[in-house]
Amino acid sequence: MKKNSLISKDGVSYLLPFILVTFCFALWGFANDITNPMVKAFSKIFRMNVSEGTLVQVAFYGGYFAMAFPAAIFIRKYSYKAGVLMGLALYAIGALLFFPAKGIGVYGCFLVAYFIMTCGLSFLETSCNPYILTMGNEETATRRLNLAQCFNPCGSIIGMFVAMNFIQAKLNPMSSDERALLNDAEFEVLKNNDLSVLIAPYLLIGIVITVMFLIILFTKMPKNGDQSKEIHFLPTLKRIFSLKYYREGVIAQFFYVGAQIMCWTFIIQYGTRVFMGEGLDEQSAEVLSQRFNIFAMLFFICSRFIATFLMKYVKPAQLLAYFAVLAMVFTMGVILFQNRYGVYCLVAVSGCMSLMFPTIYGIALDGMGDDAKFGAAGLIMAILGGSVLPPLQAAIIDLGTVSGIPATNVSFVLPLICFLVVGAYGYRMHKAKPNV
């Protein structure tokens, strides 16, 4: 590597900014994966079905969709650093709003807090992903983004650990059926106690985010990705969406994020059904399912480091296609097995998903230059897949059985279709752009 490759055009070292921005990847990973188990938790606390519980995901990923292009305009007008700071500020505000939401005790207030929090995450992802791409040589940009993204699941692991040990394990063990028999007064007492448990980690992360905001505020960051301040919104959109590899990348990202959220959210429902069939009570089955969720994330982390290494020898688009085919094979196992082998296959799917998000991202933004700010927004809007597809899967799960097969198993047909789309994108891009 050349001596000056670690120094930006304005003379700022990339090292500390790279570390700080990479830490932000872990912060939104925490938010994503402390939230996935909350579908089940809120369903129990408010005595709702699975479909109503998935409104958490609708609010969460809806914030990504709503704020992506406003974030891109903000970043274009000001800077990547300003975008990161705005993201951290909204993230902290949303997390701290869990305290008044608990006082009000209405499910919708938590959905508002989630939405504000993820408006901040949308700013962060729209800023941090392309910012990392600018911190060094263009030919290694996708590998650099994969390296930064390796720390996203580290935050996810912490989020899952907190969800399992400081929320799920401390909620009242009363089953959903038993809660349904409580009178209104008993239900309110139980609900308030459970909500007190649930909000504590969010208040703590709100404080951590505030500290991170102050650190980045007073750190000098590179500005070589902030050359143009002009905003030509519609012409830029027309230009970037005329690129087939970008347009198809947005579609592939929509389906990938949908698959990821479905696999990580409904591993709880899938595992709970399997483990209750082995004789465990509902809460023990949920805790064990969350443990397997953590195993899945550990496999995801290891696989992402391995995939980053393999990109030295295999082009990213080709590797994306290979991993998508493996994901489809394991998803078929999730559908067909009705015992622990299905859970094992679901864990294995996480390993296959490891490189998908940053690789689609890197391919879609290849060679875009300053247009990457708006290009990034389109790819972040594609995270809407995590809001649209899980409710469809939940609706299938709520059926109970489909032609005598557990509906939970049948519902994983949706992720299977998603991986088919991702695999097709990887194959098409490998043929169309052999250099990526």
C-alpha positions in Angstrom: 0.0 0.0 0.0 1.3 3.5 -0.9 2.5 5.6 2.0 -0.1 8.3 1.3 -3.0 5.9 0.8 -4.0 6.4 4.5 -4.1 10.2 4.1 -7.1 12.0 2.6 -6.8 14.8 0.0 -7.3 17.4 2.7 -4.5 15.9 4.8 -6.5 14.1 7.4 -5.5 10.5 8.4 -8.2 7.9 7.5 -7.3 5.7 10.5 -9.2 7.4 13.4 -12.2 8.4 11.2 -12.3 4.8 9.8 -12.4 3.4 13.4 -15.1 5.9 14.5 -17.3 5.3 11.5 -16.8 1.6 11.7 -18.0 1.8 15.4 -21.2 3.3 14.1 -21.8 0.1 12.1 -21.8 -1.8 15.5 -24.2 0.8 17.0 -26.9 0.3 14.4 -26.3 -3.5 14.5 -27.2 -3.3 18.2 -30.4 -1.5 17.4 -31.4 -3.9 14.6 -30.9 -7.1 16.7 -32.2 -6.0 20.0 -35.4 -5.1 18.1 -35.9 -8.4 16.2 -36.9 -10.4 19.5 -39.2 -7.5 20.5 -41.8 -8.7 18.0 -42.4 -11.7 20.3 -41.9 -9.6 23.5 -44.4 -6.9 22.5 -46.9 -9.5 21.4 -46.9 -11.0 24.9 -46.8 -7.8 26.8 -49.7 -6.2 24.9 -51.6 -9.6 24.3 -51.3 -9.3 20.5 -51.0 -11.8 17.7 -47.8 -12.2 15.6 -49.1 -9.9 12.8 -49.7 -7.1 15.2 -46.3 -7.6 16.8 -44.6 -7.2 13.5 -45.7 -3.5 13.5 -42.5 -3.1 15.4 -40.6 -4.1 12.2 -42.9 -1.9 10.1 -42.1 1.2 12.2 -38.5 0.3 12.5 -37.7 -0.3 8.8 -40.3 2.3 7.7 -38.0 4.9 9.3 -35.2 3.8 7.0 -37.4 4.2 3.9 -38.8 7.6 4.9 -35.6 9.3 5.7 -33.1 7.9 3.1 -33.4 10.6 0.4 -33.9 13.5 2.9 -30.6 12.2 4.5 -28.9 12.1 1.1 -30.0 15.7 0.4 -28.7 16.8 3.8 -25.4 15.0 3.3 -25.0 16.5 -0.2 -25.6 20.0 1.2 -23.4 19.7 4.2 -21.1 16.7 4.6 -20.7 13.0 5.5 -19.7 14.1 9.0 -22.9 16.2 9.4 -24.9 13.2 8.3 -23.3 10.9 10.8 -24.0 13.5 13.6 -27.6 13.9 12.6 -28.0 10.2 12.6 -26.6 9.8 16.1 -28.8 12.6 17.4 -32.0 11.1 16.1 -30.9 7.6 17.2 -30.4 8.9 20.8 -33.7 10.8 20.8 -35.6 7.8 19.7 -34.0 5.5 22.2 -34.6 8.0 25.1 -38.3 8.3 24.1 -38.8 4.8 25.4 -39.1 6.3 28.9 -42.1 8.6 28.2 -43.6 5.8 26.0 -43.5 3.5 29.0 -45.2 6.1 31.1 -48.0 6.4 28.6 -48.2 2.6 28.2 -49.6 2.6 24.7 -48.1 0.4 22.0 -48.3 3.1 19.4 -45.9 5.3 21.4 -43.2 2.7 21.2 -43.8 2.5 17.5 -43.2 6.3 17.2 -40.0 5.9 19.2 -38.8 3.1 17.0 -39.6 5.2 13.9 -37.6 8.2 15.1 -34.7 6.0 16.2 -34.6 4.4 12.7 -34.8 7.8 11.0 -31.4 8.3 12.7 -30.2 4.8 11.6 -31.2 5.8 8.0 -29.0 8.9 8.3 -26.2 6.7 9.7 -26.3 4.1 7.0 -26.8 6.6 4.2 -23.7 8.4 5.5 -21.4 5.7 6.8 -21.5 3.1 3.9 -20.4 5.5 1.1 -18.1 7.4 3.5 -16.2 4.2 4.0 -16.0 3.7 0.3 -14.2 7.1 0.0 -11.6 6.3 2.6 -8.9 4.8 0.3 -8.3 3.3 -3.1 -11.4 2.7 -5.3 -10.3 -0.7 -6.3 -10.4 -2.0 -2.7 -13.6 -0.1 -1.8 -15.9 -3.2 -1.7 -13.4 -5.1 0.4 -13.1 -2.1 2.7 -16.8 -1.9 3.1 -17.0 -5.6 3.9 -14.4 -5.1 6.6 -16.3 -2.3 8.2 -19.5 -4.3 7.9 -17.8 -7.1 9.8 -18.3 -5.0 13.0 -22.0 -4.6 12.3 -22.8 -8.1 13.5 -20.6 -7.5 16.6 -23.1 -4.9 17.6 -25.8 -7.4 16.7 -24.4 -10.0 19.0 -24.5 -7.5 21.9 -28.1 -6.6 21.0 -29.1 -10.2 21.0 -27.3 -10.9 24.2 -29.0 -7.9 25.9 -32.4 -9.0 24.5 -32.0 -12.5 25.8 -30.4 -11.8 29.2 -31.8 -8.4 30.2 -35.2 -8.4 28.5 -36.6 -11.9 27.7 -35.1 -13.6 30.7 -36.5 -10.9 33.1 -40.0 -10.6 31.6 -42.7 -12.3 33.6 -42.7 -16.0 32.6 -46.5 -16.2 32.3 -47.4 -17.7 28.9 -49.5 -15.9 26.3 -52.5 -18.1 27.0 -52.2 -17.3 30.8 -52.0 -13.6 30.1 -55.2 -13.8 28.0 -57.1 -14.9 31.2 -56.0 -11.9 33.3 -58.6 -9.2 34.1 -57.8 -5.6 33.1 -56.3 -4.5 36.5 -54.0 -7.6 36.7 -53.0 -7.1 33.1 -52.0 -3.5 33.6 -49.8 -4.3 36.6 -48.1 -7.1 34.6 -47.7 -4.9 31.5 -46.1 -2.0 33.4 -43.6 -4.3 35.1 -42.6 -5.9 31.8 -42.3 -2.5 30.1 -39.9 -1.3 32.9 -37.7 -4.3 32.0 -37.9 -3.7 28.3 -37.0 0.0 28.2 -33.9 -0.1 30.4 -31.4 -1.2 27.7 -32.8 1.5 25.3 -32.2 4.2 27.8 -28.6 3.0 28.3 -27.9 2.9 24.6 -29.3 6.4 24.3 -26.7 7.6 26.7 -23.9 5.7 24.8 -25.0 7.3 21.5 -24.9 10.7 23.0 -21.3 10.2 24.1 -20.4 8.9 20.6 -22.0 12.1 19.1 -19.7 14.3 21.2 -16.6 12.3 20.2 -17.3 12.6 16.5 -18.3 16.2 16.8 -14.9 17.2 18.1 -12.9 14.9 15.8 -11.4 16.1 12.5 -12.9 14.0 9.6 -11.8 13.8 6.0 -13.8 15.8 3.4 -12.6 14.4 0.1 -16.0 12.8 -0.4 -17.7 16.2 0.0 -16.6 18.0 -3.1 -19.9 18.9 -4.6 -22.6 20.8 -2.6 -25.0 21.2 -5.5 -28.3 19.4 -5.4 -29.8 18.3 -8.7 -32.2 15.8 -7.3 -34.3 14.6 -10.2 -31.5 14.7 -12.8 -29.3 12.7 -10.4 -32.0 10.1 -9.8 -32.6 9.8 -13.5 -28.9 9.3 -14.1 -28.3 6.7 -11.4 -31.5 4.7 -12.1 -30.5 4.5 -15.8 -27.6 2.2 -14.7 -28.8 -1.4 -14.8 -26.4 -2.6 -12.2 -27.6 0.0 -9.8 -31.3 -0.4 -10.5 -31.1 -4.2 -10.1 -28.9 -3.7 -7.0 -31.7 -1.8 -5.3 -34.2 -4.6 -6.1 -31.7 -7.2 -4.8 -31.1 -5.3 -1.7 -34.9 -5.0 -1.0 -35.2 -8.8 -1.1 -32.0 -9.5 0.8 -32.9 -7.3 3.7 -36.4 -8.8 3.7 -34.8 -12.3 3.9 -32.4 -11.3 6.6 -35.1 -9.8 8.9 -37.4 -12.7 8.3 -34.7 -15.3 9.2 -33.6 -13.4 12.3 -37.0 -12.4 13.5 -38.8 -15.6 13.1 -36.1 -17.9 14.3 -37.7 -17.2 17.7 -41.1 -18.5 16.5 -39.5 -21.4 14.6 -37.3 -22.5 17.5 -40.1 -22.1 20.1 -42.3 -24.4 18.2 -39.6 -27.0 17.8 -38.4 -26.9 21.4 -41.9 -26.9 22.9 -42.4 -30.0 20.9 -39.5 -31.5 22.8 -41.2 -30.7 26.1 -39.9 -27.3 27.1 -42.3 -24.6 28.4 -42.8 -21.5 26.3 -40.4 -19.2 28.0 -37.6 -21.8 28.2 -38.2 -22.5 24.5 -38.0 -18.8 23.6 -34.7 -18.3 25.6 -33.2 -21.4 23.9 -34.3 -20.1 20.5 -32.7 -16.7 21.2 -29.5 -18.6 22.1 -29.6 -20.2 18.6 -30.1 -16.7 17.2 -26.8 -15.7 18.8 -25.2 -18.8 17.3 -26.5 -17.7 14.0 -25.0 -14.2 14.4 -21.6 -15.7 15.5 -21.6 -17.8 12.3 -22.6 -14.7 10.4 -19.6 -12.8 11.8 -17.1 -15.6 11.1 -18.5 -16.0 7.6 -18.2 -12.3 6.8 -14.5 -12.3 7.7 -14.0 -15.4 5.6 -15.9 -13.8 2.7 -13.8 -10.7 2.9 -10.7 -12.8 2.7 -12.1 -14.8 -0.2 -12.6 -11.6 -2.2 -8.9 -11.5 -2.7 -9.3 -14.5 -5.0 -13.0 -14.6 -6.1 -14.8 -11.5 -7.6 -17.5 -10.2 -5.3 -20.4 -10.7 -7.7 -19.4 -14.3 -8.3 -19.0 -15.0 -4.6 -22.5 -13.4 -4.0 -24.1 -15.9 -6.4 -22.4 -18.8 -4.7 -23.5 -17.8 -1.2 -27.1 -17.2 -2.5 -27.2 -20.7 -3.8 -26.0 -22.1 -0.5 -28.7 -20.0 1.3 -31.4 -21.5 -0.9 -30.2 -25.1 -0.1 -30.3 -24.4 3.7 -33.6 -22.6 3.5 -35.1 -25.7 1.9 -33.9 -27.6 5.0 -35.7 -25.0 7.2 -38.9 -25.7 5.3 -38.7 -29.5 5.1 -37.3 -30.4 8.6 -39.7 -30.2 11.5 -37.1 -30.8 14.3 -33.8 -29.4 15.4 -32.3 -30.0 12.0 -34.5 -27.2 10.7 -33.1 -24.9 13.4 -29.5 -25.9 12.5 -30.3 -25.1 8.8 -31.6 -21.7 9.9 -28.4 -21.0 11.7 -26.5 -22.0 8.6 -28.5 -19.6 6.5 -27.0 -16.7 8.5 -23.5 -17.8 7.4 -24.6 -17.5 3.8 -26.1 -14.0 4.3 -22.9 -12.6 5.7 -21.5 -10.9 2.6 -24.7 -10.0 0.8 -25.6 -6.5 2.1 -22.1 -4.9 1.6 -21.4 -6.8 -1.6 -24.7 -5.7 -3.3 -24.0 -2.2 -1.9 -20.4 -2.1 -3.3 -21.4 -3.5 -6.7 -24.4 -1.1 -7.1 -22.3 2.0 -6.2 -19.2 1.0 -8.3 -17.8 4.0 -10.1 -20.5 6.4 -9.1 -18.3 9.1 -7.5 -20.2 11.9 -5.9 -23.5 10.4 -7.1 -22.9 7.7 -4.5 -24.6 9.9 -1.9 -28.0 9.6 -3.7 -27.2 6.1 -4.8 -26.7 5.2 -1.2 -30.1 6.6 -0.3 -31.8 4.4 -2.9 -30.0 1.3 -1.4 -31.0 2.4 2.1 -34.6 2.8 1.0 -34.4 -0.8 -0.2 -34.2 -1.7 3.5 -38.0 -1.2 3.3 -37.9 -4.9 2.5 -37.4 -5.5 6.2 -40.7 -3.7 6.8 -42.8 -5.2 3.9 -41.9 -8.9 3.9 -41.9 -9.9 7.6 -45.7 -9.1 8.0 -46.4 -11.3 5.0 -44.5 -14.1 6.7 -46.2 -13.4 10.0 -49.6 -13.7 8.3 -48.6 -17.2 7.1 -47.4 -18.1 10.6 -50.7 -17.0 12.1 -52.5 -19.7 9.9 -51.1 -22.4 12.2 -50.8 -25.1 9.6 -50.8 -25.2 5.8 -51.9 -28.6 4.3 -50.9 -30.3 7.5 -47.4 -28.7 7.6 -46.5 -26.2 10.4 -47.1 -22.7 8.9 -43.9 -21.5 10.5 -42.0 -23.9 8.2 -44.1 -23.0 5.1 -43.5 -19.3 5.7 -39.8 -19.7 4.9 -40.8 -20.0 1.2 -40.6 -16.2 1.2 -36.8 -16.0 2.2 -36.2 -18.8 -0.4 -37.6 -16.5 -3.1 -35.5 -13.6 -1.8 -32.3 -15.6 -2.1 -33.2 -16.6 -5.6 -33.4 -12.9 -6.5 -30.1 -12.1 -4.8 -28.4 -15.1 -6.6 -29.7 -13.9 -10.0 -28.3 -10.5 -9.3 -24.9 -11.9 -8.4 -24.8 -14.1 -11.5 -26.0 -11.3 -13.9 -23.4 -8.8 -12.5 -20.6 -11.3 -12.8 -21.4 -11.8 -16.4 -22.0 -8.1 -17.2 -19.2 -6.7 -15.1 -16.5 -9.3 -14.7 -14.2 -6.8 -12.8 -16.6 -6.6 -9.8 
